[in-house]
Structure formats: C-alpha cells, structure tokens
C-alpha cells in the first residue's frame, strides 16, 4: 500500500499537483435485524477501495475507486486531477492556505476484548431473536417490535505528499430495540439504543434482555397510563441522551465552520454563530461548558486522527457560557485565519470526500452539582422530565428549535407525579442554554450512527451526552 501511494503521489507531483492525500479503507460490516420475531436482514460485507484527493491553486479534486489495483488507482488519480484543474479556473471568494499540521507517522489500533466478527453468526442470530421476542412478551399491547444490531470495523491507511503515513483501526458495535404499543386510540413508540467504539463487550454491557423488557414496559405505560403533557413556561429536566441530541442540533451543526462560512447548507441551512460572535457570544450561562473530544476512548466517535491526517483534539466550543471555537478542517480554519484545525474532517468511507463533522460532543457535568437525578428532581418543585428523542424541528440558522421526547414525567413537590406523553419543548437557542439552573455530577455518553450531512449525503458516527440537566422557564407545549 505504501508503494502504491508513492506511485500515485509521484504521478500527481509530475502533473503540478501541490498536495495529494490518499485514503485506503477496508471496512468490515455486519448487520442483523429482526421485526416481530422474524429475521428481516442479515448482511455481512467487506468494502475496500481508495479515495484520492488533490489540491491545486486552492482548488480540490476528488475521485475514488472500489479497488487497490494500480491501474484503477491511477485512473482515479487522473480523474481527481482533472476535477482540480477545472475547479482552479473558478476564483473562490475565500482562497487561502491550509493551516499547518505535522506530517504524522503512526499506527493506532483500538483493541477490543471480544471481536464481534469472530462470534458464530448463527449464535448471534439466535441470541438477537430471543431478545427481540422478549420485547413482545413484556406487554400485551405491543404490536410491533424491532431489534437492530451492527458491528463495523474500519481499517484505514492515510498517506499524503506532505509525508504523513497513518494506519488506524477503529471498531464500532451496538444495538437498538424499538417497540410500538397500540391501546386505541393511542399508538406509542419507544426506542432504546447505544453504539460504542468497542467490541462484542458493548453488546454484553448493553444487556439486550433487560433493555427489551424496559422498552416494552415503557411503551406500554405511554399507551395505557401516560397523561397529556402540561403546557406553559416551566422547568424542564433532560436526561443525557436527549440533552445530547439538543446539543447536536443547537451547537454541533451551527459550529461546523463550513456551514458558518456558507459552503454547507444542506439539512437545515447555515448558522447564526458567525465569526463576529467568536469569543463574544454568551451562548449559555456560566454553568455551560461544551466539549468536543474524540480522544475519549470507548465512545462511538473516537479516533486519533481525522481523515486528512490531523491529530484529534479535545477543545471547548463553549466554555463557561462563552462561544470559543469552531469545529474545523485545515482548509476552512485557514480561511478564517485560525491557528490550527480542530481535527473534525471525516468521511463516511473512501468513496466520499472528507467534510467537517462533529465528533464526541457533550456538556461537562458540575463537580459540585446534584448527586444524581433523584436529588435533582427532589430540588424541583414543579416541572417536567423528558427522555429520549422523538422528533425535532430547527430553523435554517439554528436560532430556534422544537423537540419532542418519547417519554416524560410530571414533577410536583420534588417527586415524580405520573408519566406524560407527547412532551414538546421549544426555545431560542441562546435563551435556552442561558436558562440552565442545575445539573448532576454524573454524566453519560451515547453513540448515534446516523448523523446526515452533505450532498451527496454522508452518514456520520457521532456521540453526545452530558449530565442530567435542568432548564428554567422553558416553553412546554402539547403535540397530539
């Protein structure tokens, strides 16, 4: 592979290319899906190929091929060069140099306790079927029940004409249970899941049998016992999963620097967090510190190097309430004259050009905060507690939003009064994060392997979370 990369880089240099980046991927994927006790999908595949990106006069060219053969790789290189030369004829408004990054030479392999691909397929299928049926058996109102399992291992070699040589092996494993309960006129849905950068041990820790019972019992509660959500301006408590998705939409996407500079507008537009607000905007109150940290081991969005060879970094997009940093790659960081890339350039596979993607983005807990969700609820006289994402809507610049949660509870006099259904909350982004009034000392991180961005769309593996958090004066509505 090194020999092939050198051949490609030499050919590109001979044609006047200033920078060549080569990604060779070998991806192993296994998916198993059950619906209502029936095996709906079994897929085991290997995806292998090369993505070539070249730069000429501030313009990029990219091409890929599903092969590691020299002849086909050279053809992909020629297509990338042709695109770069054509693109260089158009003057860009923000031409600039890439920010500097050392030429790393490294091998990084995330080890797993138990390789999911080594486990017998028939045993995995039987195990997942049994967990799927456990959902049905948890309550008589359940009419549809799904179980999804996925294991993925991505082996990547990265070479650049700047001298980088990086080999990185990253695992991804997780599962999801979904249940739908029908108790006319009610139809309710509940989903619980987690995906991590680990092996089969992630499935064991998730305990799919217990999770199946939980998702089944809770959807039945929603369909048969839950009352309508209150409405008005009241305190809201979010658990880490739903908190993370709120962070994803109201901070993650609006701090992607390509979106900010107008080079990305798919999936809900651009961003209100423009460069004039950097270091100034009071995004939240002093309790709010947001961290992007793909170096955290075990979480789904873990990596050591991004897909243009930049060393991953832990940094704070928001620190003590103040907007401090964008998520960037080398090009867009250079456009804004930042000193470094934050290492957020990722591609779904070798078939795609890298774009700026959020990684492991979460809110820091409060070391002097509440000792658990029970204590936080005890200190809340009246409010609602929302769990897990159901739907969301967000404005084109991420100024305001509305979320609906799957599950909810009414809080009165510091106690859970009863479950509620169809809980929604709305807010202006900065008003919402400035209303944080308490959080726990503990936090959780959840993995989500389905963030969409770009055209053509790429699927990103992200992770989010934080502490159990209370917000004051939140507009709560009802959606029937």
N, C-alpha and C positions, 0 to 999 in steps of 0.2 A: 504493500500500500504506500509506503514511503517512496519507493521507486516510481510508482505511477504518479504520485503527487508531484514529484520533482520533474517528471516529464511534462506534466501539464503546466507547471509554473514556468519552466524554461520556455515552452512554446508561447505562453502569454507574454513573457518579457520580450521575446523576439518580435512580437507584434505591437510593442509600445505600451502594453498594459502596466499601470502604475502599481496595482495591488491585486493579488489573486488570493482568494480564500476557497479552500476545498473541504467539504464535509462528506465523509463516507460513513453511512449508517448501516447497521444490521439490527433490525428490530424483530423481536420475538413477541407474538401476541397470542393470548388465549382468552376466549370469551365463552361463557356458558350462561344461558338464560332459560328460566322456567316461567311459565304462565299457567296458573291454575293446575299445578302438578304435572303439566306436560312439558317435555323438553322442546323448547322453541328454537334454540340456536346453540350450536357448538361450532366454534371456529378456532382453529389453530393455524397460524400463518407465520411466515418469515418474509419480511420486506427488506430488500437490500439494494443499495444504489449510491449514487454520487450527486451532490449538489455543488455547482461551481459558480462562484460569484467573483466578478472582476470589476475594477474601478478605473475609469479614465476621465480626466478633466472633470472631476466631481460628479460623474455620472456612473451609475451601476448597470451591469448586465448580469443576468442570472439564467441558468439553464440546469436541468437535471436529467438523469438517465437511470433506469432501473437495472444497472449493470455495473460491474467493476472491470469490465473488459477495456483494454487500452483504446481500441479503435472507437468504441462508442463513447468513452470518456472524452476523447479528443474532439469528437463531433459535438458533444455538449459544450465543451470549451469554446469552440468556434461560434456556436450559437450565442453564447453569453457575450463574447467579444463583439459580435455583430450588433447585438442589442445595446451594448455600452457605447459603441461608436455612433450609433444612430441617436441615442439619448444625449450624447455630449454636444450635439448640434443645437439643442434647445437650451437657452440660458435660463438657469434657475434663479429665483429671487434670493435664495439663501445659500449660494455657493460658499463652501468653506472647507477647511481641513478637518480631517478626523482627529479627535483628541488622541493623545499618545496612550499607548498601552504596551507594557513589556511583552516581548515575544516569549511566552511561557512554553516550557518543555516539561511535560509532566504526564503521569498516569494516575488516574483516580478511579477506584473501583469501590462502589458501595457494596459491602458484603452483606449477605443475608444468612439467617440461621437455618432456613429451610427453603430450598429453591422450589417454587410452585410448579415449575415445568418438569421437575423430577418425580412429582407425585403421580400415581396411576390415574389416568383420565377417567376410567370407569368408576373408580372410588370417589373422585371429585364429583362426578355427575350424580352418583347415588347420594352423597352427602348433601349436595345442594338441593336435590329433590326433596329430601327429608326435611330440610329447613324450610323449604317453600311450603310444604304441606302443613307444617307447624303454624304458619300464619292462618290458614283456613280453620284449623282446629281451635284457634284461640277464641273465636266467637261466631255465633250462628248468623250474624248479619253480613259477614264478609262474602262478597260475590266475585271479586277479582283479586288475585294476589300474584305478585311478580317477585322474582329473585334474579338479580344480575351479578355476575362475578367477572372480574377482569384481572389478568396478570399480564404485565408488559415488561420487557427488558430491552433497553436501547443501548447498543454498543456504538460509540461514535469516535471516529478519528478526525481530528481537525488539523489542517496544515495551512500555513499562509506564507506568502513570499516575504513577509517580514521576519520569518524564522520560527514561528510558532509550530509546535508539534505536541498535540494533546490527545491522549486516549482517555475516554471517560465511559464508565459503565454504570447505568442508573436503572434500578428496578422500580416498578410501580405495581401495587397489589391492593385490591379492595373489593367490596361488595355492597349491594343495596337491596333492601326489602321495601316493597310497596304494597299497600292494602287499600282496597276500596270497599266501604260498607254501605249497604242500602237499607234504610229504615224509612219508608215513604212517609213524608215527602223528601226526606233527607238522603243525599248522596254525598259521602265524605271520603277524602283521600288522605293517607298518611304515608310518609316515606322516611326511612332512616338509613344512613349510609356512612361509610368512611373509606378513604383511599389514602395509602401512605407509600413512602419510598422505602419499602421493606419487602420481605418475602412472605411465605405462607403464614409466618407468625403473626402477620397483620390480621389474617382471617381468624386465627385462633383467639387473638385478643379481642376481636370484634364480637365473638361469641354469637354466631348467627342464630342459634336456637333461642337464646334469651331475647335477641333482637326481634326475632319473628313474633314471639309472644307479646313483646312490648308494642310493636307496630300494630298487631291485630287488636289488642285490647284498647289501645288509644284511639284507633279509628272507630271502634265500636262506641266508645264514650262520646266521640264527636257526633256520631249519627243518632245516638239514643238519649244522651244525657245533657250535652252541652247546651247552654242558653245563648241567646243573642249577645253579641258584644255591646258594651256600653258605648256611648258616643260623647264627645266633648273634649275639652283640653285638660288632660290628666297625666299623672306619671306613667311611664312605660318602662318595664324591665325587659331586656333582651338577653337570651342565653347566647353562648359563644358562637354557635352555628349561624343563627340569624344575625347576630351582630356582625359576623364576618362577611355575610352577603351584603349587608348595608354598607360596610367599608368598601367592599369590592366595587359597588356601583357609584358610591358618592365620593370616594377618594382614589380607588385603584385606577379606574379608567380616566378620570379627569387629570391625573398627574402623569399620564403617559405622554412623553414630550412630543412624539409625532402627532398626536391628537391636538395638543396645545398649539403647535405651530401650523396646523392646518393640512398636514399630509395624511391624515386619517380622519374619516368622518363616518365610517360605517358603524352600525349598531349604536344608535343614539347620539350621533353628532360629535361635536368638538368639546370644548372645556371652558368654564368660567375662570379657571385658575391660570390666568395669563401671566407672562413674565413680569409685568409691573407689580404683581402681587407677591412675588417671591421674597420671602424674608419679612413681609409686612402683614399679609392677610392673617387675621385672627380666625383661623378655621374652626377652632374649638376653644373651650376654656382651658385653664392651666392643668386640668386633670388628664387632658387628651394628648397622648404621645403615640404616634403610629410608627411601626417598624416594618421595614422590608428586609427579610433575612433568609435568603435561600441557602445560607451556610448552615442553618439549623438542621441537624440530622434527623431522619425518620419521617419528616413531613413530606407531603406529595411533591411540593415544588422545590425539592432540594437538588442543588447542583454546585459544583465547584467552579466551573467555567461556563459562560454562556456560549451561544452559537457563533460568535465572532471572536472567540478566544479571550474574552475579558474575564478576569478573576472576579467571582461573585463577591458582593459586599453587603454588610449589614449597615443600613442607614435609616434615618428618620425623615420620611416625607413631611411629617408634622411632629414638632417637639414642643411640649408644654403649651399646646394650642396654636403655635405659630407655624405657618406653612414654610418649610425649609428646603425641600429638594424635590426634583422630578425623578421619575424613572426614565432612564435614557439608554441609548446605544452610543457608539462612538461618533456617528455622523450628526445626529441631532444635538448631542452635547456640544459638538464643535460649532454648530450653527448658533447656539446660544452663548458660546464662549465660556462654557463650563470647563472646569479643570480636568474632569475625568468622566468616563462613562460609569454608570452605576451597575453595569453588567446585567441589563434586562433585555438583551437581544436574543430572542428564541424563535425557533421554527418548529412546526408540527413534525416535520421529518425532512430528509434530504430533498424531498420534492418541492419544498417551499423555501422562499427567501426569508431570512430572519427579520422579524419586526419586534417592536418594543412590547413586551408582555410583563404584566405584574407577576410576581412570584409568590413567596410566602409573606403575605401582608397581614398584619394583625395589630391590635391595640394592646399596649402594655398594661398589665394589671397594677393595682395600687398596693404597694407593700404594707401600707398602714390602713388598708380598706377593710371591708367586711370579711369575716371568716366563714365564707360560704354563702350559697344562695338563700339558705334558710334564714340567716341573720339579716341579709339584705331585705328579704320580704318582711321580716319582723319589724324592721325600721321603716316600713312603707305603710302609711295609714290607709291610703286608698290608691288604687291603680290597676293596671293590667300587666300580665306577664305573657310575652309572646315567644313561641318556639317554632323554629324551622320555617323555611321559605315556602310560600305557596305561589305568589306572583309578585311582579313589580312593574312599575311604570316610572320613567325618568325623563326629564326634559332634555332638549337637544344639547344644552351646555352643562347639564348636571347641576343646575341651580336648585331644582326642587324635585321631589320624588314622592311616590306612594308605594308602600309594601303591604302585602297580605301575608299573614302567617298561617301555618297549618293548624296549630294548636294554640290555645290561650287559656288563661285563668284569671278570674277576677280576684283582686286582693282587697280585703276590708279589715281594718284594725289589725294589720300585721299578720293576717292569716289568709290562706287560700280559701275563698268562699265556695267557688264552683267552677267547672270548666266552661269556657266560652268558645263559640265558633265564629268563623268569618271575621276575625280580628284584622283591621287595617290601621295603618298609621301613615300620616303624611307630614311633610316638613320642608322648609327651606334648609338646604344643606348646612350652611354655617350656623343658623339658628339652632338646628337640631344638635350639632356637636358642641355648641356652647351651652346646652342645657343639661349636660352630664352632671349628676348630683351624687353619684356613688357607684362604687364597683367593688368586686371581691379581690382578695389577694390571689386567688387561684385563677387559672386560665386554661383554655383548651384550644387546640388547633384541629381543623377539619380539612380534608382533601376533597377537591372537586375537579374531576377530569373532563370538564365540558365547557370551558370558557371560550366563547366565539369572538373572533376579531378578524378584520381584514377582508379583502376582496381580491382573489377568491378566499373564502373563509378558512381560517386555521383554528383548530381546536387546541387550546392551551390547558396544561395541568397546573392548577393553582391550589394554594392552601391559605386559609384565613381563620381568624378567631379572635380570642381575647378573653377578658373576664366577663362574668355576669354583670351587666351594667344597667343603671337606672338613669332615665332621662326625665326631666320635669317639663310640664306644660307642653305636652305633645298632643297634636290634633288626632284623636281616635275616631274612626268612622265605622260604618257598618256596610258590608257587601253581602247581599243575599243572592 
